[in-house]
Amino acid sequence: MDKLIEILSLEQFENACKEKSVFLFTADWCPDCVFIKPFIGEIVEANKDYTFYMINRDNFIDLCKDLDVLGIPSFVAFDNGEVIGRFVSKLRKSREEIQAFIDTLG
């Protein structure tokens, strides 16, 4: 099964933004982030048009501020360096809600 690629540097993030990518902003301490772990791999597997990345918000606070990611878990999608979609809030997200967001990107 495919999985999320962890972003470890701003340079890696900037390069990933150039492709069709979806970023999951998360944190280890976030209960709503833990909630999506059991099914996020299936979402990644079902949406092969995009590369999925995980960003630990605690390691990239300034990036989160720049992207107005104030709540987690949140998703921001890019294509050719441009934001093509945002699913950003502090609310728990279901498998159906995440897939519906990805469906709007195409």
KEVORO-597934 format. One record per residue (C-alpha): residue in three letters; residue number from 0; x, y, z. Coordinates in steps of 0.1 Angstrom, whole numbers, plus 2048, in hexadecimal, padded with zeros to 3 digits. Layout:
% residues N
node resn ALA resi NUM east X north Y up Z
...
% end
This chain:
% residues 106
node resn MET resi 0 east 800 north 800 up 800
node resn ASP resi 1 east 80C north 823 up 7F8
node resn LYS resi 2 east 810 north 83B up 815
node resn LEU resi 3 east 816 north 85F up 81E
node resn ILE resi 4 east 838 north 86D up 817
node resn GLU resi 5 east 844 north 881 up 835
node resn ILE resi 6 east 851 north 8A4 up 82D
node resn LEU resi 7 east 872 north 8AA up 83F
node resn SER resi 8 east 87D north 8CC up 830
node resn LEU resi 9 east 86F north 8EB up 820
node resn GLU resi 10 east 882 north 8E3 up 801
node resn GLN resi 11 east 871 north 8C1 up 7FF
node resn PHE resi 12 east 84F north 8D2 up 803
node resn GLU resi 13 east 857 north 8EC up 7E8
node resn ASN resi 14 east 861 north 8D0 up 7D0
node resn ALA resi 15 east 842 north 8BB up 7D8
node resn CYS resi 16 east 82B north 8D9 up 7D1
node resn LYS resi 17 east 836 north 8D8 up 7AD
node resn GLU resi 18 east 824 north 8B7 up 7A7
node resn LYS resi 19 east 800 north 8AD up 7AD
node resn SER resi 20 east 802 north 8A9 up 7D2
node resn VAL resi 21 east 7EC north 8A8 up 7F1
node resn PHE resi 22 east 7FB north 8B2 up 813
node resn LEU resi 23 east 7ED north 8A5 up 834
node resn PHE resi 24 east 7F6 north 8BC up 851
node resn THR resi 25 east 7F6 north 8A8 up 871
node resn ALA resi 26 east 806 north 8A4 up 893
node resn ASP resi 27 east 80D north 886 up 8A9
node resn TRP resi 28 east 7F9 north 894 up 8C6
node resn CYS resi 29 east 7D9 north 89C up 8B1
node resn PRO resi 30 east 7BD north 883 up 8B8
node resn ASP resi 31 east 7AA north 88C up 898
node resn CYS resi 32 east 7CB north 885 up 885
node resn VAL resi 33 east 7CD north 863 up 895
node resn PHE resi 34 east 7A9 north 85D up 88B
node resn ILE resi 35 east 7B1 north 85E up 865
node resn LYS resi 36 east 7D0 north 848 up 868
node resn PRO resi 37 east 7BD north 827 up 863
node resn PHE resi 38 east 7AF north 831 up 841
node resn ILE resi 39 east 7C6 north 84C up 833
node resn GLY resi 40 east 7DB north 831 up 821
node resn GLU resi 41 east 7BC north 825 up 80F
node resn ILE resi 42 east 7B5 north 849 up 803
node resn VAL resi 43 east 7D9 north 84C up 7F7
node resn GLU resi 44 east 7D6 north 82B up 7E4
node resn ALA resi 45 east 7B5 north 835 up 7D4
node resn ASN resi 46 east 7C2 north 857 up 7C7
node resn LYS resi 47 east 7E1 north 84F up 7B4
node resn ASP resi 48 east 7DF north 86F up 79F
node resn TYR resi 49 east 7EE north 881 up 7BE
node resn THR resi 50 east 80C north 87C up 7D3
node resn PHE resi 51 east 803 north 87E up 7F8
node resn TYR resi 52 east 81A north 88E up 812
node resn MET resi 53 east 818 north 892 up 837
node resn ILE resi 54 east 824 north 8B1 up 849
node resn ASN resi 55 east 828 north 8B1 up 86F
node resn ARG resi 56 east 81C north 8D4 up 877
node resn ASP resi 57 east 831 north 8D5 up 896
node resn ASN resi 58 east 850 north 8D4 up 880
node resn PHE resi 59 east 843 north 8EE up 867
node resn ILE resi 60 east 831 north 908 up 87B
node resn ASP resi 61 east 83B north 925 up 864
node resn LEU resi 62 east 830 north 911 up 845
node resn CYS resi 63 east 80F north 90B up 855
node resn LYS resi 64 east 80B north 930 up 85C
node resn ASP resi 65 east 814 north 938 up 838
node resn LEU resi 66 east 7FA north 920 up 82B
node resn ASP resi 67 east 7DF north 92A up 845
node resn VAL resi 68 east 7DE north 907 up 853
node resn LEU resi 69 east 7D2 north 90F up 876
node resn GLY resi 70 east 7C1 north 8EE up 87E
node resn ILE resi 71 east 7CA north 8CA up 879
node resn PRO resi 72 east 7C5 north 8B2 up 869
node resn SER resi 73 east 7C4 north 8C7 up 849
node resn PHE resi 74 east 7CA north 8C1 up 825
node resn VAL resi 75 east 7D9 north 8D9 up 80A
node resn ALA resi 76 east 7DC north 8CE up 7E6
node resn PHE resi 77 east 7F5 north 8DC up 7CC
node resn ASP resi 78 east 7FB north 8D8 up 7A7
node resn ASN resi 79 east 818 north 8EB up 795
node resn GLY resi 80 east 81F north 8FF up 7B5
node resn GLU resi 81 east 7FC north 90C up 7B8
node resn VAL resi 82 east 7E3 north 904 up 7D3
node resn ILE resi 83 east 7C6 north 8F1 up 7C2
node resn GLY resi 84 east 7B2 north 8E9 up 7E1
node resn ARG resi 85 east 7B0 north 8EC up 807
node resn PHE resi 86 east 79E north 8D8 up 821
node resn VAL resi 87 east 7AA north 8EB up 83F
node resn SER resi 88 east 799 north 8EA up 861
node resn LYS resi 89 east 79E north 8DD up 884
node resn LEU resi 90 east 781 north 8C5 up 881
node resn ARG resi 91 east 783 north 89F up 87F
node resn LYS resi 92 east 781 north 893 up 85B
node resn SER resi 93 east 770 north 873 up 84F
node resn ARG resi 94 east 77D north 85D up 832
node resn GLU resi 95 east 75F north 869 up 81E
node resn GLU resi 96 east 767 north 88E up 824
node resn ILE resi 97 east 78B north 88A up 81A
node resn GLN resi 98 east 783 north 877 up 7FB
node resn ALA resi 99 east 768 north 891 up 7F2
node resn PHE resi 100 east 783 north 8AC up 7F5
node resn ILE resi 101 east 79B north 899 up 7DE
node resn ASP resi 102 east 77F north 894 up 7C5
node resn THR resi 103 east 77B north 8BA up 7C2
node resn LEU resi 104 east 7A0 north 8BD up 7B7
node resn GLY resi 105 east 79C north 8AB up 796
% end
